Amino acid sequence: MGKPYASELENLSRAYAWAMTTSIEPLAKVLTPSLSLPMFATGSGGSLTAAHFASHLHQKFAGKLAKAVTPLELVWSGVKDVSVLMLSAGGGNPDIIGAFKQIAAREPQRLTVVCLRPNSRLSRLAKSYRYVDLVEFDLPTGKDGFLATNSLLMTTIILCRAWATALSINIGLPQDLQSLVHPDSTSDRFLTDLSDRCSHLWMRETISVLYGPSAHAAAIDLESKFTEAALGSIQVADYRNFAHGRHHWLAKRGQTTAVLAFVTDDDREIAGKTLRLIPSDIPVTQIEIPFGGLRASLASLVTVLHIVGFAGTARGIDPGRPGVPGFGSRIYRLSTFGSSRTRDDTLSAVRAAAIERKTETSIEILSNRGDLEYWKSAHMVFAERLQSDSYGGVVFDYDGTLCDGRDRYQGMSKGVAQHLVRLLHSGTTIGIATGRGKSVKLDFRSKIPKSLWGRVLVGYYNGSDNALLGDDSHPDSTDGTCDELSPIIQALDLDPSLVHLSSYISQRTYRRRQITIELGAFAPVALIWDVIQQAIHKLHIPGVEVICSSHSIDVIASGVSKQTIVDQVSKMAYDSKSSSSSVLCIGDRGKWPGNDYVLLSAPHSLSVDEVSSDPVTCWNVAPPGHRSASDPGLFWITSVQ
């Protein structure tokens, strides 16, 4: 099993060069929405090291709390209002598969899967959930041996570049591996010197590894590889945690212990003070990393890969193929995650998911608080009311509801269009409530038969310009805004914070009663929304609102509301002598300040994604792990469970 470790080390330069040039924009794009959220990063084996590295990146550069966890830890963590990053080299180990199945059903705010093998089992599972972001890479060095080597290096470089791109920062990584690790020395000289420095470590049973924050991932990886390949016993501690009792091991076991210390520019002072106090009879190897920051983190990781090779040679074990015992293989293949944990014996999985979405709290916590019965009753009342009524019309949001975010420039899918045609043929009147203009009209006309256009009302620009699909005179797309919005344009143009953030804004569009600010792929949405909201609040213009869609921030004039579309659809249904003038409203942004907040405040309303806290309206009743109209179809029109 595996391949010679020495042959893997020979590919490190090639792996680094590939990771520095391969396209990371897809990964950066899906990571961008996670930058404002706390993060769980997970992986097994070498991918757990990469998870530690990712958590370091997220905390240092995004400024948000991040934690690296094993898949088992992740399954037992609360994962609702967080971003989850799942890393896997092969995409087939039972732990990452089992964890994905459970976490996907719990619907964290963001779920990103990075897999280094295309079309793996993990990739195929991720593709079955429309809300999950999957990014695949095809590594040029192939599968690693027993230990993660080239895959680990490439993953960390890819993650570095992706975070830097998403945050528009320059991390200054050199283009070749030699310049990263030993810029002032040849490879032969660097390896010879490193081997000599480490030689006395192999005379001791235990190695105490000391490190600062920059070398944290490297220390974690060293312990992992030494244990997995049975190379020796490793203890790891940062310089200050070592001060809290761990030094006592040296007092009692110093004769069988050596110290390996990573020293970077970030921790040189505390490292020097600490190492000078180590008793002189205990061998100390200092690994000098003449950099700080991310460069030190990556250089120390590469150095660890070589140290593992030296240890293998000294101990007579090839780390790339150390041999796996039969019992170990059986332990590896255990499937221990099973299905999603039982939340409540009286609740179906669908009802439990609906309640957890509405409350943003787990069933277990609701039960412990004594709140679960209230929400079970609220859901039952909502479901019974929705199912007992009949509907003459349905009003849909467009982006994020009928048109998945990934299909924004292609329009709604053929499957969604077929459902709409079915509803129209049944006599249902359809309303479309969108912040867009002409593009929605063109999409619908291309997919809905012309004979049915008279039953489709389109509310352009969030309900400020409403017309039947067949009306060529709408929408009014001429430039120029009403008097109420004119001072807002000037305020936004002059606001220093927004001027500073202008590089994140791809386009501004001024309609009569709506200002649309479209955001770029890596825009800090929450920050821009705050800036716009504050600038407008200073003007004290009553009734003007700022709302968010899946791709833009809209400023709408007073009186503009998607509710006007609901009222008109209800009247159309009544005039057509439908059996009911009731209207079902469906959107994706029902939580304030989402642009469907008003639409989904209607008595009969469903969300395919975000919900409000109102127990009476705006529930999401999709099966666990499913969001958007195209996943798995317009199931909520005909049934509410």
PADREN-391135 format. One record per residue (C-alpha): residue number from 1; residue in one letter; y, z, x. Coordinates in Angstrom, 2 decimals, decimal comma. Layout:
BEGIN
  resi  resn        v        w        u
   NUM     a        Y        Z        X
...
//
This chain:
BEGIN
  resi  resn        v        w        u
     1     m     0,00     0,00     0,00
     2     g     3,51    -0,74     1,19
     3     k     4,65    -2,58     4,30
     4     p     5,37    -1,53     7,88
     5     y     8,54     0,57     7,96
     6     a     9,73    -1,09    11,18
     7     s     9,73    -4,48     9,47
     8     e    11,93    -3,09     6,71
     9     l    14,46    -1,76     9,21
    10     e    14,68    -5,24    10,70
    11     n    16,06    -6,50     7,38
    12     l    18,90    -3,99     7,08
    13     s    21,56    -6,33     8,50
    14     r    20,49    -9,10     6,15
    15     a    20,48    -6,70     3,21
    16     y    23,98    -5,48     4,04
    17     a    25,35    -9,01     4,37
    18     w    23,89    -9,98     0,99
    19     a    25,26    -6,87    -0,73
    20     m    28,74    -7,56     0,67
    21     t    28,85   -11,10    -0,71
    22     t    26,86   -11,08    -3,96
    23     s    28,89   -11,13    -7,17
    24     i    29,52    -7,64    -8,54
    25     e    32,03    -8,57   -11,25
    26     p    29,49    -8,17   -14,11
    27     l    28,72    -4,64   -12,91
    28     a    32,40    -3,79   -12,41
    29     k    33,18    -5,08   -15,90
    30     v    30,61    -2,89   -17,64
    31     l    31,52     0,14   -15,50
    32     t    35,20    -0,06   -16,43
    33     p    34,88     1,61   -19,86
    34     s    32,97     4,46   -18,17
    35     l    35,83     5,36   -15,86
    36     s    37,42     7,63   -18,47
    37     l    34,17     9,47   -19,24
    38     p    32,01    12,07   -17,49
    39     m    28,83    10,51   -16,13
    40     f    25,14    11,23   -15,72
    41     a    23,55     9,03   -13,03
    42     t    19,78     8,94   -12,81
    43     g    16,93     7,39   -10,88
    44     s    13,61     8,31    -9,28
    45     g    12,75     8,46    -5,58
    46     g    15,21     6,40    -3,58
    47     s    17,14     5,54    -6,74
    48     l    17,91     9,25    -7,12
    49     t    19,73     9,06    -3,79
    50     a    21,69     6,12    -5,18
    51     a    22,44     8,23    -8,27
    52     h    23,88    10,98    -6,05
    53     f    25,99     8,33    -4,35
    54     a    27,20     6,99    -7,71
    55     s    28,17    10,48    -8,89
    56     h    30,15    10,91    -5,66
    57     l    31,97     7,63    -6,33
    58     h    32,74     8,56    -9,92
    59     q    34,13    11,99    -9,09
    60     k    36,13    10,87    -6,08
    61     f    37,66     7,68    -7,45
    62     a    37,53     7,94   -11,25
    63     g    38,39    11,64   -11,13
    64     k    35,77    12,48   -13,76
    65     l    32,89    14,93   -13,65
    66     a    29,62    13,28   -12,63
    67     k    26,13    14,60   -12,04
    68     a    23,04    13,06   -10,50
    69     v    19,90    14,03   -12,41
    70     t    16,25    13,10   -12,43
    71     p    14,97    11,26   -15,52
    72     l    13,31    14,49   -16,71
    73     e    16,59    16,40   -16,39
    74     l    18,42    13,62   -18,21
    75     v    16,08    13,77   -21,19
    76     w    16,82    17,48   -21,60
    77     s    20,59    17,09   -21,18
    78     g    23,25    16,55   -23,83
    79     v    24,23    12,89   -23,53
    80     k    26,52    12,12   -26,48
    81     d    30,11    11,89   -25,26
    82     v    29,25    10,71   -21,75
    83     s    28,43     7,61   -19,77
    84     v    24,86     7,26   -18,50
    85     l    24,04     5,12   -15,47
    86     m    20,34     4,36   -14,95
    87     l    19,34     2,93   -11,56
    88     s    15,98     1,40   -10,72
    89     a    14,74    -0,83    -7,93
    90     g    11,58    -2,08    -9,64
    91     g    12,28    -1,24   -13,28
    92     g     8,70    -0,21   -13,97
    93     n     8,10     3,42   -13,08
    94     p     7,00     5,60   -16,02
    95     d     9,83     8,11   -15,66
    96     i    12,73     5,67   -15,92
    97     i    10,98     3,85   -18,79
    98     g    10,29     7,07   -20,70
    99     a    13,80     8,39   -20,13
   100     f    15,40     5,11   -21,22
   101     k    13,53     5,09   -24,52
   102     q    14,78     8,56   -25,40
   103     i    18,33     8,19   -24,12
   104     a    18,89     4,80   -25,76
   105     a    17,97     6,33   -29,12
   106     r    20,52     9,10   -28,61
   107     e    23,36     6,62   -28,12
   108     p    25,55     7,99   -25,32
   109     q    29,08     6,67   -25,32
   110     r    28,10     4,15   -22,64
   111     l    24,65     3,30   -21,30
   112     t    24,44     1,06   -18,24
   113     v    21,20    -0,04   -16,62
   114     v    21,21    -1,49   -13,10
   115     c    17,88    -3,01   -12,12
   116     l    17,12    -4,75    -8,83
   117     r    14,25    -6,80   -10,21
   118     p    15,02    -9,42   -12,88
   119     n    12,99    -9,37   -16,08
   120     s    11,36    -6,04   -15,30
   121     r     9,95    -3,84   -18,03
   122     l    13,12    -1,75   -17,96
   123     s    15,26    -4,88   -18,24
   124     r    13,31    -6,13   -21,23
   125     l    13,69    -2,77   -22,96
   126     a    17,43    -2,69   -22,25
   127     k    17,86    -6,16   -23,75
   128     s    16,40    -4,93   -27,04
   129     y    19,46    -2,68   -27,53
   130     r    22,64    -4,66   -28,06
   131     y    24,93    -1,80   -27,08
   132     v    23,23    -1,25   -23,70
   133     d    24,86    -2,92   -20,69
   134     l    22,25    -4,43   -18,38
   135     v    23,08    -5,75   -14,92
   136     e    20,27    -7,31   -12,90
   137     f    20,16    -8,27    -9,23
   138     d    17,52   -10,29    -7,40
   139     l    17,26    -8,78    -3,92
   140     p    16,63   -11,20    -1,04
   141     t    14,42    -8,76     0,87
   142     g    11,85    -8,31    -1,87
   143     k    10,14    -5,08    -2,82
   144     d    10,42    -2,09    -0,48
   145     g     7,39    -0,40     1,01
   146     f     6,52     3,18     0,08
   147     l    10,07     4,44     0,70
   148     a    13,36     2,96    -0,53
   149     t    15,10     1,25     2,39
   150     n    16,81    -2,10     1,87
   151     s    17,02    -1,59    -1,89
   152     l    18,84     1,71    -1,32
   153     l    21,31     0,18     1,12
   154     m    22,04    -2,75    -1,16
   155     t    22,41    -0,53    -4,22
   156     t    24,95     1,74    -2,55
   157     i    27,01    -1,21    -1,27
   158     i    26,94    -2,87    -4,70
   159     l    28,04     0,38    -6,35
   160     c    30,88     0,82    -3,83
   161     r    32,20    -2,66    -4,45
   162     a    31,84    -2,36    -8,22
   163     w    33,78     0,90    -8,44
   164     a    36,45    -0,48    -6,12
   165     t    36,82    -3,63    -8,23
   166     a    36,93    -1,68   -11,50
   167     l    39,64     0,62   -10,11
   168     s    41,50    -2,11    -8,16
   169     i    41,26    -0,22    -4,89
   170     n    40,49    -1,41    -1,36
   171     i    37,68     0,52     0,30
   172     g    37,85    -1,51     3,51
   173     l    34,17    -1,98     4,26
   174     p    33,43    -4,21     7,28
   175     q    31,54    -7,45     6,75
   176     d    28,55    -6,63     8,97
   177     l    26,27    -3,64     9,42
   178     q    26,98    -3,12    13,11
   179     s    30,69    -2,68    12,41
   180     l    29,88    -0,18     9,69
   181     v    27,55     2,07    11,67
   182     h    28,27     1,61    15,39
   183     p    31,31    -0,63    15,95
   184     d    31,68     0,36    19,61
   185     s    28,05    -0,01    20,62
   186     t    25,25    -2,56    20,56
   187     s    22,31    -2,02    18,20
   188     d    19,93    -1,34    21,10
   189     r    22,23     1,23    22,67
   190     f    22,92     2,92    19,31
   191     l    19,22     3,22    18,49
   192     t    18,26     4,42    21,96
   193     d    20,95     7,11    21,90
   194     l    20,00     8,19    18,36
   195     s    16,32     8,40    19,31
   196     d    17,12    10,52    22,36
   197     r    19,33    12,87    20,32
   198     c    16,61    13,42    17,75
   199     s    13,63    13,74    20,15
   200     h    13,59    17,55    20,31
   201     l    13,59    17,79    16,49
   202     w     9,97    16,71    16,39
   203     m     8,93    19,78    18,40
   204     r     9,78    22,04    15,47
   205     e     8,08    22,55    12,11
   206     t    11,26    22,86    10,08
   207     i    14,61    21,07    10,26
   208     s    17,73    22,61     8,71
   209     v    20,07    19,77     7,78
   210     l    23,78    20,58     7,56
   211     y    26,34    18,23     6,10
   212     g    29,77    17,85     4,52
   213     p    30,53    16,09     1,23
   214     s    30,65    12,61     2,78
   215     a    27,07    12,90     4,04
   216     h    25,66    14,55     0,92
   217     a    23,68    11,51    -0,26
   218     a    22,33    11,00     3,28
   219     a    21,08    14,59     3,46
   220     i    19,45    14,28     0,04
   221     d    17,74    11,07     1,12
   222     l    16,50    12,57     4,38
   223     e    14,85    15,45     2,54
   224     s    13,35    13,02     0,02
   225     k    11,86    10,68     2,62
   226     f    10,52    13,45     4,85
   227     t     8,75    15,04     1,88
   228     e     7,46    11,80     0,31
   229     a     6,02    10,54     3,60
   230     a     4,87    14,01     4,75
   231     l     7,00    13,76     7,91
   232     g     8,01    17,41     7,98
   233     s     9,74    20,28     6,25
   234     i    13,46    19,84     5,53
   235     q    16,08    22,31     4,30
   236     v    19,47    20,92     3,26
   237     a    22,78    22,73     2,79
   238     d    26,45    21,89     3,13
   239     y    28,32    23,81     5,80
   240     r    29,66    26,48     3,47
   241     n    26,55    26,95     1,35
   242     f    24,68    27,45     4,63
   243     a    27,00    30,43     5,23
   244     h    25,75    32,17     2,08
   245     g    22,42    33,50     3,30
   246     r    20,68    30,29     4,38
   247     h    21,45    31,06     8,02
   248     h    19,05    33,97     7,71
   249     w    16,15    31,52     8,01
   250     l    17,25    30,86    11,58
   251     a    17,25    34,59    12,34
   252     k    13,63    34,99    11,22
   253     r    12,18    31,50    11,88
   254     g    14,37    30,20    14,67
   255     q    11,45    29,56    17,03
   256     t    10,01    26,95    14,65
   257     t    13,28    25,49    13,37
   258     a    15,81    22,95    14,64
   259     v    19,21    22,04    13,21
   260     l    20,32    18,50    12,39
   261     a    24,04    18,31    11,60
   262     f    25,96    15,32    10,25
   263     v    29,55    15,46    11,49
   264     t    32,16    13,12    10,01
   265     d    35,93    12,93    10,22
   266     d    36,08    14,72     6,86
   267     d    34,33    17,89     8,04
   268     r    34,69    17,91    11,82
   269     e    36,59    21,21    11,98
   270     i    34,24    23,29     9,80
   271     a    31,22    21,64    11,43
   272     g    32,45    22,59    14,90
   273     k    33,15    26,19    13,93
   274     t    29,74    26,54    12,28
   275     l    27,66    24,91    15,01
   276     r    29,27    26,98    17,78
   277     l    27,83    30,08    16,09
   278     i    24,24    28,82    15,96
   279     p    22,13    30,84    18,46
   280     s    21,71    28,95    21,73
   281     d    17,91    29,05    21,65
   282     i    17,84    26,92    18,47
   283     p    18,06    23,19    19,20
   284     v    20,96    21,47    17,46
   285     t    21,31    17,71    17,06
   286     q    24,76    16,49    16,05
   287     i    24,91    13,08    14,40
   288     e    28,46    11,95    15,04
   289     i    29,86     9,65    12,36
   290     p    33,27     8,54    13,65
   291     f    34,67     7,82    10,18
   292     g    35,47     9,55     6,93
   293     g    35,22     8,72     3,25
   294     l    32,91     6,05     1,89
   295     r    32,39     4,47     5,28
   296     a    31,03     7,77     6,58
   297     s    28,78     8,09     3,52
   298     l    27,26     4,66     4,05
   299     a    26,99     4,98     7,84
   300     s    25,18     8,31     7,49
   301     l    22,74     6,76     4,96
   302     v    21,87     3,95     7,38
   303     t    21,49     6,47    10,18
   304     v    19,01     8,43     8,07
   305     l    16,86     5,31     7,61
   306     h    16,50     5,08    11,40
   307     i    15,88     8,83    11,84
   308     v    12,99     8,53     9,39
   309     g    11,55     5,75    11,53
   310     f    11,76     7,90    14,68
   311     a    10,09    10,80    12,86
   312     g     7,27     8,55    11,71
   313     t     6,62     7,35    15,24
   314     a     6,63    10,92    16,59
   315     r     4,32    12,20    13,84
   316     g     1,97     9,22    13,83
   317     i     2,79     8,26    10,23
   318     d     4,14     4,91     9,09
   319     p     6,77     5,91     6,46
   320     g     6,42     2,50     4,83
   321     r     2,72     2,97     4,09
   322     p     1,73     6,62     4,55
   323     g    -1,20     6,38     2,14
   324     v    -1,29     7,72    -1,41
   325     p    -4,01    10,15    -2,52
   326     g    -5,88     9,48    -5,74
   327     f    -4,53    12,59    -7,45
   328     g    -1,02    11,50    -6,51
   329     s    -1,46     8,13    -8,19
   330     r    -2,72     9,86   -11,32
   331     i     0,26    12,23   -11,33
   332     y     2,64     9,29   -10,88
   333     r     1,20     7,46   -13,87
   334     l     1,49    10,40   -16,27
   335     s     3,46     9,62   -19,41
   336     t     5,12    12,93   -20,27
   337     f     8,24    11,95   -22,20
   338     g     6,50    10,73   -25,35
   339     s     8,70     9,86   -28,29
   340     s    12,11    11,32   -28,97
   341     r    12,12    15,08   -29,51
   342     t    11,67    16,32   -33,07
   343     r    15,06    17,40   -34,35
   344     d    14,17    18,85   -37,75
   345     d    11,00    18,52   -39,78
   346     t    13,00    17,79   -42,95
   347     l    14,99    14,95   -41,40
   348     s    13,94    11,39   -40,70
   349     a    15,05     9,93   -37,38
   350     v    17,60     7,74   -39,21
   351     r    19,17    10,64   -41,12
   352     a    19,27    12,78   -37,97
   353     a    20,99     9,98   -36,05
   354     a    23,58     9,55   -38,82
   355     i    24,42    13,26   -38,82
   356     e    24,65    13,44   -35,02
   357     r    26,98    10,43   -34,96
   358     k    29,18    11,98   -37,62
   359     t    29,40    15,41   -36,02
   360     e    29,12    14,41   -32,35
   361     t    26,74    17,36   -32,12
   362     s    22,98    17,61   -31,78
   363     i    20,82    18,62   -34,72
   364     e    19,62    21,62   -32,71
   365     i    23,14    22,95   -32,20
   366     l    24,13    22,30   -35,81
   367     s    21,07    24,26   -36,92
   368     n    21,88    27,15   -34,57
   369     r    25,43    27,28   -35,90
   370     g    24,27    27,28   -39,49
   371     d    26,08    23,98   -40,18
   372     l    23,09    21,68   -40,57
   373     e    22,53    22,20   -44,31
   374     y    26,16    21,30   -45,02
   375     w    25,84    18,00   -43,19
   376     k    22,44    17,21   -44,68
   377     s    24,00    17,65   -48,11
   378     a    27,05    15,55   -47,18
   379     h    24,84    12,73   -45,96
   380     m    22,66    12,88   -49,09
   381     v    25,70    12,74   -51,40
   382     f    27,14     9,82   -49,45
   383     a    23,84     7,90   -49,46
   384     e    23,22     8,48   -53,16
   385     r    26,74     7,35   -54,08
   386     l    26,44     4,24   -51,95
   387     q    23,04     3,32   -53,32
   388     s    23,84     4,05   -56,95
   389     d    26,82     1,70   -57,12
   390     s    26,80    -2,09   -57,19
   391     y    29,30    -4,23   -55,32
   392     g    31,24    -7,28   -56,23
   393     g    32,70    -7,65   -52,75
   394     v    32,27    -6,71   -49,11
   395     v    35,09    -6,46   -46,57
   396     f    34,07    -6,79   -42,93
   397     d    35,92    -6,16   -39,72
   398     y    35,39    -9,09   -37,34
   399     d    35,36    -8,12   -33,63
   400     g    32,67    -5,55   -32,90
   401     t    31,22    -5,88   -36,40
   402     l    30,49    -9,47   -37,38
   403     c    31,18   -10,73   -33,86
   404     d    29,58    -8,74   -31,07
   405     g    31,85    -7,97   -28,12
   406     r    29,67   -10,07   -25,82
   407     d    30,16   -13,07   -28,13
   408     r    33,91   -12,80   -28,51
   409     y    34,59   -16,31   -27,25
   410     q    31,56   -17,86   -28,95
   411     g    32,16   -16,31   -32,37
   412     m    29,68   -14,66   -34,69
   413     s    26,01   -15,44   -34,28
   414     k    24,02   -17,84   -36,42
   415     g    21,99   -14,95   -37,83
   416     v    25,09   -13,07   -39,02
   417     a    26,49   -16,24   -40,58
   418     q    23,24   -16,75   -42,49
   419     h    23,52   -13,26   -43,98
   420     l    27,08   -13,98   -45,09
   421     v    26,06   -17,26   -46,72
   422     r    23,29   -15,41   -48,55
   423     l    25,80   -12,90   -49,91
   424     l    28,20   -15,64   -51,00
   425     h    25,45   -17,52   -52,80
   426     s    24,58   -14,31   -54,65
   427     g    28,10   -14,21   -56,09
   428     t    29,58   -11,64   -53,71
   429     t    33,20   -12,03   -52,64
   430     i    33,74   -11,54   -48,90
   431     g    36,85   -10,31   -47,14
   432     i    37,46   -10,47   -43,40
   433     a    39,84    -7,88   -41,94
   434     t    40,80    -8,89   -38,42
   435     g    43,55    -8,42   -35,89
   436     r    43,10   -12,05   -34,88
   437     g    44,56   -15,23   -36,30
   438     k    43,50   -18,87   -36,29
   439     s    40,40   -18,39   -34,12
   440     v    38,67   -16,45   -36,90
   441     k    39,46   -19,15   -39,46
   442     l    37,97   -21,82   -37,19
   443     d    34,84   -19,73   -36,56
   444     f    34,20   -19,18   -40,25
   445     r    34,89   -22,76   -41,22
   446     s    32,36   -23,95   -38,64
   447     k    29,61   -21,67   -39,97
   448     i    30,25   -21,26   -43,71
   449     p    29,73   -24,26   -46,06
   450     k    33,03   -25,61   -47,39
   451     s    31,86   -25,12   -50,97
   452     l    31,95   -21,35   -50,38
   453     w    35,38   -21,10   -48,74
   454     g    37,00   -20,15   -52,03
   455     r    35,05   -16,87   -52,07
   456     v    36,16   -15,80   -48,58
   457     l    39,50   -13,99   -48,15
   458     v    40,71   -13,65   -44,56
   459     g    43,15   -10,87   -43,71
   460     y    44,77   -12,07   -40,50
   461     y    46,71    -9,77   -38,17
   462     n    45,27    -6,55   -39,66
   463     g    46,10    -7,50   -43,23
   464     s    49,69    -8,68   -42,76
   465     d    48,85   -12,33   -43,59
   466     n    46,08   -12,80   -46,16
   467     a    44,73   -16,10   -47,50
   468     l    41,56   -17,82   -48,65
   469     l    39,49   -19,47   -45,93
   470     g    40,35   -22,92   -47,31
   471     d    44,13   -22,36   -47,15
   472     d    45,53   -24,50   -44,32
   473     s    48,96   -22,88   -44,47
   474     h    47,65   -19,59   -43,07
   475     p    47,76   -17,79   -40,77
   476     d    51,44   -17,99   -39,89
   477     s    51,15   -18,13   -36,11
   478     t    54,80   -18,83   -35,33
   479     d    56,35   -16,60   -32,70
   480     g    58,95   -14,00   -33,59
   481     t    58,71   -10,54   -35,08
   482     c    60,37    -8,77   -37,97
   483     d    63,48    -6,65   -37,38
   484     e    61,38    -3,48   -37,45
   485     l    59,31    -4,52   -34,41
   486     s    62,08    -6,17   -32,34
   487     p    63,29    -2,95   -30,66
   488     i    59,67    -2,12   -29,80
   489     i    59,32    -5,33   -27,79
   490     q    62,37    -4,41   -25,75
   491     a    61,14    -0,84   -25,25
   492     l    57,74    -2,04   -24,02
   493     d    59,32    -4,59   -21,69
   494     l    61,47    -1,91   -20,07
   495     d    59,04     0,99   -19,99
   496     p    58,45     1,72   -16,27
   497     s    54,90     2,95   -16,78
   498     l    53,90    -0,15   -18,72
   499     v    55,60    -2,40   -16,17
   500     h    53,50    -0,69   -13,51
   501     l    50,36    -1,37   -15,57
   502     s    51,28    -4,96   -16,40
   503     s    48,61    -6,41   -14,10
   504     y    45,98    -5,05   -16,51
   505     i    47,51    -6,88   -19,48
   506     s    46,22   -10,42   -19,89
   507     q    48,49   -11,51   -22,74
   508     r    51,12   -10,32   -25,21
   509     t    51,42   -12,03   -28,58
   510     y    54,29   -11,46   -31,01
   511     r    53,63   -12,18   -34,68
   512     r    55,92   -11,44   -37,56
   513     r    54,44    -8,01   -38,34
   514     q    52,14    -7,39   -35,37
   515     i    52,41    -7,13   -31,60
   516     t    49,10    -7,72   -29,82
   517     i    48,52    -6,58   -26,25
   518     e    45,30    -8,05   -24,89
   519     l    43,77    -6,20   -21,97
   520     g    42,07    -7,50   -18,87
   521     a    38,47    -6,81   -17,95
   522     f    39,22    -3,75   -15,79
   523     a    42,09    -2,24   -17,77
   524     p    42,42     1,58   -18,18
   525     v    42,54     1,34   -21,98
   526     a    43,17     5,02   -22,73
   527     l    46,07     5,19   -20,27
   528     i    47,74     2,04   -21,60
   529     w    47,34     3,24   -25,19
   530     d    49,02     6,55   -24,30
   531     v    51,92     4,77   -22,61
   532     i    52,50     2,43   -25,56
   533     q    52,20     5,26   -28,08
   534     q    54,75     7,38   -26,22
   535     a    57,21     4,50   -25,79
   536     i    57,14     3,74   -29,52
   537     h    57,30     7,39   -30,56
   538     k    60,63     7,72   -28,78
   539     l    62,14     5,09   -31,11
   540     h    61,45     7,14   -34,28
   541     i    60,61     4,10   -36,42
   542     p    58,77     5,39   -39,53
   543     g    55,48     3,78   -40,44
   544     v    54,87     1,79   -37,25
   545     e    51,37     2,37   -35,92
   546     v    49,45     1,74   -32,71
   547     i    45,74     0,96   -33,18
   548     c    42,89    -0,07   -30,89
   549     s    40,37    -2,85   -31,42
   550     s    37,43    -3,72   -29,20
   551     h    39,58    -5,98   -27,02
   552     s    43,27    -5,24   -27,64
   553     i    45,95    -2,74   -28,62
   554     d    47,94    -3,71   -31,72
   555     v    51,33    -2,45   -32,85
   556     i    51,68    -3,02   -36,60
   557     a    54,72    -2,78   -38,85
   558     s    54,99    -0,23   -41,64
   559     g    53,03    -1,19   -44,72
   560     v    50,55    -3,34   -42,80
   561     s    47,02    -2,23   -43,60
   562     k    43,51    -3,58   -43,94
   563     q    43,51    -1,79   -47,31
   564     t    45,45    -4,74   -48,76
   565     i    42,38    -6,92   -48,16
   566     v    40,16    -4,43   -49,97
   567     d    42,51    -4,46   -52,97
   568     q    42,62    -8,25   -53,11
   569     v    38,84    -8,63   -52,76
   570     s    38,36    -6,13   -55,58
   571     k    40,69    -8,18   -57,78
   572     m    38,90   -11,43   -56,86
   573     a    35,55    -9,89   -57,78
   574     y    36,95    -8,69   -61,11
   575     d    38,55   -12,06   -61,89
   576     s    35,25   -13,83   -61,16
   577     k    33,60   -11,67   -63,84
   578     s    31,36   -10,05   -61,25
   579     s    29,15    -7,22   -62,46
   580     s    31,27    -4,88   -60,34
   581     s    34,69    -4,83   -58,71
   582     s    33,62    -2,13   -56,24
   583     v    34,02    -3,13   -52,60
   584     l    31,86    -2,09   -49,66
   585     c    33,82    -1,83   -46,39
   586     i    32,11    -2,28   -43,02
   587     g    33,68    -1,98   -39,55
   588     d    33,11    -0,56   -36,10
   589     r    36,19     1,50   -35,21
   590     g    36,32     4,15   -37,91
   591     k    37,48     6,93   -35,61
   592     w    41,21     7,32   -35,12
   593     p    43,01     5,45   -33,51
   594     g    40,52     2,68   -34,17
   595     n    41,77    -0,33   -36,10
   596     d    39,20     0,27   -38,86
   597     y    40,27     3,84   -39,55
   598     v    42,08     2,93   -42,78
   599     l    39,48     0,36   -43,85
   600     l    36,66     2,87   -43,46
   601     s    38,53     5,60   -45,30
   602     a    37,57     3,78   -48,51
   603     p    35,05     5,54   -50,80
   604     h    32,30     3,03   -50,00
   605     s    32,41     2,48   -46,24
   606     l    29,98     2,10   -43,36
   607     s    30,45     1,86   -39,62
   608     v    28,25     0,03   -37,15
   609     d    29,64     2,14   -34,30
   610     e    32,35     4,82   -34,25
   611     v    32,73     7,08   -37,29
   612     s    35,46     9,40   -38,52
   613     s    34,87    13,12   -39,07
   614     d    35,32    12,74   -42,85
   615     p    32,06    13,87   -44,53
   616     v    32,74    11,72   -47,60
   617     t    33,26     8,29   -46,02
   618     c    32,57     6,20   -42,91
   619     w    28,96     6,98   -41,99
   620     n    26,81     5,01   -39,57
   621     v    23,30     4,78   -41,03
   622     a    21,73     2,41   -38,51
   623     p    18,42     3,32   -36,86
   624     p    18,81     5,34   -33,64
   625     g    20,02     3,26   -30,71
   626     h    21,44     0,36   -32,69
   627     r    25,06    -0,70   -33,03
   628     s    26,93    -3,82   -34,24
   629     a    26,15    -6,19   -37,08
   630     s    23,88    -8,37   -34,99
   631     d    21,63    -5,45   -34,04
   632     p    19,27    -5,74   -35,83
   633     g    21,06    -7,56   -38,68
   634     l    23,08    -6,64   -41,71
   635     f    20,50    -4,04   -42,72
   636     w    23,05    -1,62   -44,16
   637     i    24,13    -4,00   -46,93
   638     t    20,86    -3,71   -48,81
   639     s    19,67    -0,20   -47,92
   640     v    21,01     3,19   -46,97
   641     q    18,37     5,65   -45,78
//
